[in-house]
Amino acid sequence: MGLGILPIIIVAVAVIILYKLVRIVPQGYEWTVERWGKYTHTLDPGFHLLIPVVQNVGRKMNMMEQVLDVPSQDVITKDNAVVKVDGIVFYQVLDAAKAAYEVAQLEVAIVNLIMTNIRTVLGSLDLDESLSKRDEINARLLRVVDEATHPWGLKVTRIELKDIQPPRDLVDSMARQMKAEREKRANILDAEGFRQAAILKAEGEKQSVILAAEGEKEAAFRQAEARERLAAAEAKATEVVSTAIAGGDVNALNYFVANKYIEALKAMAESPNQKMLLLPIEATGVLGSLAGIAELAKNALEKQAVDKVAPPRTPAPPPNPR
C-alpha cells in the first residue's frame, strides 16, 4: 500500500515543481521575482520559467490605469465655511518594483495623500473661489500629488472634485443673494431702457421741431417770394393803368377799380364765418365798371388792328438850304 502512494506523491511533487517552474503573466500586469526573498527582476506579460524553491513571484502589479474614489470629508475654507468635498483620482503604475517595495498599502497611501492636499488647497481659498475655480483646484491637486507619488513609480493622470457641498443655510443665503443680484440687474436694465427711450423720444422731438422750423422757414421764403412776385405784378398793372390814364383812356381806371372790387367781394364770400353778404353799393356801379372793362378791351383790340394795317411813317427829309 505504501508503494501505491509513492507514485501519487511523485506526481504531485512534479506538478508543484512544474507549476513553480512555468509562469505566464497576463497582459496588463507585471510580476516581481524574488530570490530567497530579495527582489531580482520583473516579469513582463508572457511565458517565463523560474527556478522552483529558489525563485518565486513576489508582487503581482496591475499596470493599467486605475481609478480610486476619494471619500467625502469636511473642509474649512479660508472664510471659515465648512463644506463637504469628495473626489476621484486616476493613476497608473509605471514602475512595478517601486510601487511594490517603496510604499506599503499603495491605494491607502494615495487616497490619504489626496485628502490631505484637498484640505490644504481649499483651506487657502474662499467659499466663492472654491465653488467657481474647480478647474484651478484640480490642476493644483494634480501637480502636488503627482510630484509626491513619483518616487512610488506612479503617474497620477487626473484628479477631479466630484462635489462641493456648502451648509444648507449658506446655500439658502447664496440663493437669496443671487436673487437680489438678479433683481438688481433687472432694475438696472429697466432703468437703462427707460433712459434710452427718453433719449430717443427727446431726439425725435428735437428732429421734429427742427424739421417743422425748416418747413416754416421754407414756407415763409416761398410766401415772401410769392408776395414779391404779386407786388411786381401789381406794380406792373398799376404802371399799365397809369399809362393808359395818362393817354386819356378813362376805362383803364374803371378796370382797375372793378378788379379790386371783385377781389374784395371774393374774399368776403370765401370767409368761413360769413353767413350772409351785404353789398353797401348799387349793382349798377359794378355793371358800369364791367362795361368799362369791356370798352377798354375793345379799344385795345382796335388799336392793335390799326397798328398792324397802317405802315410806319418815314420822316420827311430836311429842307435843302441854299
C-alpha positions in Angstrom: 0.0 0.0 0.0 2.9 2.3 0.7 4.3 1.6 -2.7 0.9 2.6 -4.2 1.0 6.1 -2.6 4.6 6.8 -3.7 3.7 7.4 -7.3 0.9 9.7 -6.3 3.3 11.7 -4.2 5.8 11.8 -7.0 3.2 13.1 -9.5 2.0 15.7 -7.0 5.6 16.9 -6.4 6.2 17.0 -10.2 3.0 19.1 -10.7 4.0 21.5 -8.0 7.5 21.8 -9.4 6.1 22.4 -12.9 3.7 25.0 -11.6 6.6 26.8 -9.8 8.8 26.4 -12.9 6.4 27.8 -15.6 4.9 31.3 -15.1 2.5 33.0 -17.5 2.0 36.7 -16.8 -1.3 38.1 -18.2 -1.5 41.2 -20.4 -1.7 44.4 -18.3 0.2 43.0 -15.4 3.9 42.8 -14.3 5.2 40.4 -11.6 8.2 40.9 -9.4 10.6 38.0 -8.9 12.3 37.3 -5.6 15.3 35.1 -4.9 15.4 33.9 -1.3 13.1 36.9 -0.5 15.1 39.5 -2.4 13.9 41.3 -5.5 15.8 40.4 -8.6 13.8 41.4 -11.7 10.3 41.9 -13.1 8.4 39.6 -15.4 6.6 41.2 -18.4 3.4 39.7 -19.8 4.0 36.3 -21.4 5.7 32.9 -20.8 8.5 32.7 -18.2 10.5 30.0 -16.4 11.6 30.2 -12.8 13.8 28.0 -10.6 11.5 26.4 -8.1 12.1 26.9 -4.4 15.0 29.4 -5.3 12.8 31.9 -7.2 9.3 32.9 -6.5 6.8 35.6 -7.5 6.8 38.5 -5.1 4.0 41.0 -6.1 1.5 41.0 -9.0 1.2 44.7 -10.1 -1.6 46.0 -12.2 -0.1 48.2 -14.9 -3.3 49.5 -16.4 -4.8 52.9 -15.5 -6.9 52.6 -12.3 -9.4 54.8 -10.6 -9.9 55.4 -6.8 -12.8 57.1 -5.1 -11.8 59.8 -2.6 -14.3 59.6 0.3 -16.2 62.7 1.4 -14.7 64.9 4.1 -15.4 68.2 5.9 -13.1 71.0 4.8 -12.9 74.5 6.3 -12.4 77.3 3.7 -10.4 80.5 4.2 -13.6 82.4 5.2 -14.5 79.7 7.8 -17.2 78.0 5.8 -17.5 74.2 6.3 -18.0 72.3 3.0 -18.2 68.6 2.2 -15.8 67.5 -0.6 -15.3 64.2 -2.3 -13.4 63.3 -5.5 -11.9 60.8 -7.8 -8.4 60.1 -8.9 -6.9 58.2 -11.9 -3.4 56.8 -11.7 -1.2 54.3 -13.4 1.8 52.2 -12.2 4.9 52.8 -14.3 7.5 51.0 -12.2 6.2 47.8 -10.7 9.2 47.3 -8.4 8.9 50.8 -6.9 5.1 50.5 -6.5 5.6 47.1 -4.8 8.5 47.9 -2.4 8.7 51.7 -1.9 5.3 52.1 -0.2 3.0 49.8 1.8 -0.7 49.8 1.0 -0.4 51.8 -2.2 -4.1 52.7 -2.6 -4.5 53.8 1.0 -1.4 56.0 0.7 -2.8 57.6 -2.5 -6.2 58.3 -1.0 -4.8 59.8 2.2 -2.3 61.9 0.3 -5.1 63.4 -1.9 -7.5 64.1 1.1 -4.7 65.9 2.9 -3.9 68.1 -0.2 -7.6 68.8 -0.7 -7.8 70.3 2.8 -4.7 72.3 2.1 -5.8 73.8 -1.2 -9.4 74.5 -0.2 -8.2 76.0 3.1 -6.4 78.7 1.2 -9.5 79.7 -0.8 -12.7 81.5 0.0 -16.0 79.7 -0.5 -16.8 81.6 -3.7 -13.4 80.7 -5.1 -13.8 77.1 -4.1 -17.1 76.9 -6.0 -16.0 78.8 -9.1 -12.4 77.8 -9.5 -12.8 74.0 -9.6 -10.5 73.6 -12.6 -7.8 75.5 -10.9 -8.2 73.4 -7.8 -8.0 70.2 -9.8 -4.8 71.4 -11.5 -3.1 72.3 -8.2 -4.0 69.0 -6.7 -2.8 67.1 -9.7 0.6 68.9 -9.7 1.2 68.3 -6.0 0.0 64.7 -5.8 1.8 63.7 -9.0 5.1 65.1 -7.7 4.6 63.3 -4.3 3.8 59.9 -5.8 6.6 60.0 -8.4 9.1 58.1 -6.1 6.5 55.4 -5.8 6.7 54.6 -9.5 3.2 56.1 -10.2 1.8 58.6 -12.6 -1.3 60.4 -11.4 -3.1 61.3 -14.6 -6.2 63.1 -13.4 -7.9 64.3 -10.1 -11.4 65.6 -10.1 -13.5 67.0 -7.2 -16.9 65.4 -7.8 -18.9 67.5 -5.4 -18.5 70.5 -3.1 -21.5 70.9 -0.7 -21.7 74.0 1.5 -24.0 74.1 4.5 -27.8 74.3 3.9 -28.2 77.7 5.5 -25.3 79.0 3.4 -26.9 77.7 0.3 -30.1 79.5 1.1 -28.2 82.7 1.8 -26.4 82.4 -1.5 -29.7 81.8 -3.3 -31.2 85.0 -1.7 -28.1 86.9 -2.7 -28.3 85.6 -6.2 -32.0 86.5 -6.4 -31.2 90.0 -5.1 -28.4 90.4 -7.6 -30.7 89.3 -10.5 -33.4 91.8 -9.4 -30.8 94.5 -9.2 -29.6 93.7 -12.7 -33.2 93.7 -13.9 -33.9 97.1 -12.4 -30.7 98.5 -13.9 -31.8 97.1 -17.3 -35.3 98.6 -16.9 -33.8 102.0 -15.9 -31.4 101.8 -18.9 -34.3 101.0 -21.2 -36.4 103.9 -19.9 -33.4 106.3 -20.2 -32.7 105.2 -23.7 -36.4 105.5 -24.6 -36.5 109.1 -23.1 -33.3 110.0 -25.1 -34.7 108.6 -28.3 -38.0 110.4 -27.7 -36.2 113.7 -27.0 -34.1 113.2 -30.1 -37.2 112.6 -32.1 -39.0 115.6 -30.8 -35.9 117.7 -31.5 -35.7 116.5 -35.0 -39.4 117.1 -35.4 -39.1 120.7 -34.2 -36.1 121.2 -36.5 -37.9 119.9 -39.5 -41.0 121.9 -38.6 -38.9 125.0 -38.3 -37.2 124.3 -41.6 -40.6 123.8 -43.2 -41.9 127.0 -41.8 -38.8 128.8 -43.0 -39.2 127.3 -46.4 -42.9 128.2 -46.4 -42.1 131.8 -45.3 -39.5 132.1 -48.0 -42.0 130.8 -50.6 -44.7 133.2 -49.3 -42.3 136.1 -49.4 -41.3 135.2 -52.9 -44.9 134.9 -53.9 -45.7 138.3 -52.4 -42.7 139.8 -54.2 -44.0 138.5 -57.5 -47.5 139.6 -56.7 -46.2 143.1 -55.8 -44.3 143.2 -59.0 -47.4 142.2 -60.9 -49.4 144.8 -59.1 -46.8 147.4 -59.8 -46.7 146.4 -63.5 -50.5 146.5 -63.6 -50.6 149.9 -61.9 -48.0 151.2 -64.3 -50.0 150.0 -67.3 -53.2 151.5 -65.9 -51.4 154.8 -65.2 -50.0 154.9 -68.7 -53.5 154.3 -70.1 -55.0 157.1 -68.0 -52.2 159.4 -69.0 -53.1 158.6 -72.6 -56.6 159.7 -72.0 -58.3 156.3 -71.6 -60.6 156.6 -68.5 -61.7 152.9 -68.9 -58.4 151.8 -67.6 -59.2 153.4 -64.3 -62.6 151.7 -64.3 -60.9 148.3 -65.0 -58.5 148.8 -62.1 -61.3 149.8 -59.6 -63.6 146.9 -60.8 -60.8 144.4 -60.4 -60.1 145.4 -56.8 -63.8 145.5 -56.1 -64.3 141.9 -57.4 -61.3 140.7 -55.3 -62.8 142.2 -52.2 -66.1 140.6 -52.8 -64.5 137.2 -53.4 -62.5 137.5 -50.1 -65.7 138.3 -48.2 -67.6 135.5 -49.8 -64.9 132.9 -49.1 -64.7 133.7 -45.4 -65.6 130.6 -43.3 -67.6 132.6 -40.8 -69.5 134.5 -43.4 -73.2 133.5 -43.4 -74.6 136.5 -45.3 -73.1 139.1 -47.6 -74.4 142.7 -47.7 -73.4 145.0 -50.5 -73.3 148.6 -49.5 -73.3 149.8 -53.1 -75.6 149.6 -56.1 -75.3 146.8 -58.5 -75.4 149.2 -61.4 -72.0 150.5 -60.3 -70.5 147.1 -60.7 -72.2 146.7 -64.1 -70.8 150.1 -65.1 -67.3 149.0 -64.1 -67.7 145.8 -66.1 -68.9 147.8 -69.1 -65.8 150.0 -68.7 -63.7 146.8 -68.7 -65.4 145.6 -71.9 -64.9 149.1 -73.6 -61.2 149.0 -72.5 -60.7 145.6 -74.1 -62.4 146.8 -77.3 -60.3 149.9 -77.6 -57.1 147.8 -77.0 -58.1 145.4 -79.8 -58.9 148.2 -82.3 -55.6 149.9 -81.5 -53.7 146.6 -82.2 -55.6 146.2 -85.5 -54.7 149.8 -86.6 -51.0 149.3 -85.7 -50.9 146.2 -87.9 -52.6 147.8 -91.0 -51.0 151.3 -91.1 -47.5 151.3 -92.5 -44.9 153.1 -90.5 -44.3 156.8 -91.4 -41.0 157.8 -92.7 -39.7 161.2 -91.5 -39.6 164.0 -94.1 -36.2 164.9 -95.4 -34.9 168.2 -94.1 -35.1 171.3 -96.4 -32.1 171.9 -98.6 -30.5 175.1 -97.5 -29.3 177.3 -100.2 
